[in-house]
Amino acid sequence: MAINPEPLEQLPPQGHVKVIYLGPTSPHWDVHGVFGDGRLIDGFRQRALARLQLLPPHDPQFRRNRERVNRDAERERLLVEWDLGYPEE
């Protein structure tokens, strides 16, 4: 007998962050909190910058780390906006 999982409750976001590419010189990235709890956003900022610290957007590792940052934000219920300095597809 299969057990039907209950639909996940849609909870409102805890905050919103904007990840900005600063350019080819280090540091490459900055993470700004738009709204939300400062401690939550600071913790997320530290983890995100650790993953992105030495990666420009054209680096192949960037895609994998970007997905990790997005999953981390999803777990924390944060909205993430990426500003790479060029329009994305």
C-alpha positions as CSV (number, residue, x, y, z in Angstrom):
1,M,0.0,0.0,0.0
2,A,1.5,3.3,-1.0
3,I,1.4,6.2,1.4
4,N,0.5,9.5,-0.2
5,P,2.7,12.3,1.1
6,E,0.8,15.3,2.4
7,P,1.3,18.4,0.4
8,L,4.0,20.6,1.9
9,E,2.8,23.8,3.5
10,Q,3.8,26.9,1.6
11,L,5.4,29.1,4.2
12,P,6.2,32.8,3.5
13,P,9.8,33.7,2.9
14,Q,12.0,34.7,5.8
15,G,13.9,37.3,3.8
16,H,15.3,38.4,0.5
17,V,19.0,38.7,-0.5
18,K,20.7,40.0,-3.6
19,V,23.9,38.4,-4.8
20,I,25.9,40.9,-6.9
21,Y,28.9,40.2,-9.1
22,L,31.4,43.1,-8.5
23,G,33.8,42.4,-11.3
24,P,37.0,40.5,-12.3
25,T,39.0,41.8,-9.3
26,S,38.7,40.2,-5.9
27,P,36.4,40.2,-4.1
28,H,34.1,39.1,-6.9
29,W,30.9,39.0,-4.9
30,D,28.7,40.8,-2.4
31,V,25.5,39.7,-0.7
32,H,23.0,42.4,0.4
33,G,20.0,41.7,2.5
34,V,16.9,43.3,1.1
35,F,14.6,42.4,4.0
36,G,14.6,39.8,6.8
37,D,16.3,38.9,10.0
38,G,19.8,40.2,10.1
39,R,21.3,37.2,11.8
40,L,19.7,34.8,9.3
41,I,21.0,36.9,6.4
42,D,24.5,37.2,7.9
43,G,24.8,33.4,8.3
44,F,23.6,32.9,4.7
45,R,26.0,35.6,3.5
46,Q,29.0,33.8,5.1
47,R,28.1,30.5,3.5
48,A,27.3,32.0,0.1
49,L,30.6,34.0,0.0
50,A,32.6,30.9,1.0
51,R,31.1,29.1,-2.0
52,L,31.6,32.0,-4.5
53,Q,34.7,33.7,-3.1
54,L,37.2,33.0,-6.0
55,L,34.7,32.1,-8.7
56,P,33.8,34.5,-11.6
57,P,30.5,33.7,-13.4
58,H,32.3,32.3,-16.4
59,D,34.1,29.6,-14.3
60,P,32.5,26.1,-14.8
61,Q,32.5,25.6,-11.0
62,F,30.3,28.7,-10.6
63,R,27.1,26.9,-11.9
64,R,27.4,24.1,-9.4
65,N,28.1,26.5,-6.5
66,R,25.3,28.8,-7.6
67,E,22.9,25.8,-7.4
68,R,24.3,25.1,-3.9
69,V,23.7,28.7,-2.8
70,N,20.1,28.5,-4.2
71,R,19.4,25.3,-2.3
72,D,20.8,26.8,0.9
73,A,18.5,29.8,0.4
74,E,15.5,27.5,-0.3
75,R,16.2,25.6,3.0
76,E,16.4,29.0,4.9
77,R,13.3,30.2,3.0
78,L,15.1,33.2,1.5
79,L,14.4,34.7,-1.9
80,V,17.6,35.1,-3.9
81,E,18.1,37.6,-6.7
82,W,21.3,37.3,-8.8
83,D,22.9,40.3,-10.5
84,L,25.7,39.1,-12.7
85,G,26.1,42.4,-14.5
86,Y,24.6,41.1,-17.8
87,P,21.1,39.8,-18.7
88,E,20.6,36.1,-18.2
89,E,18.8,33.8,-20.5
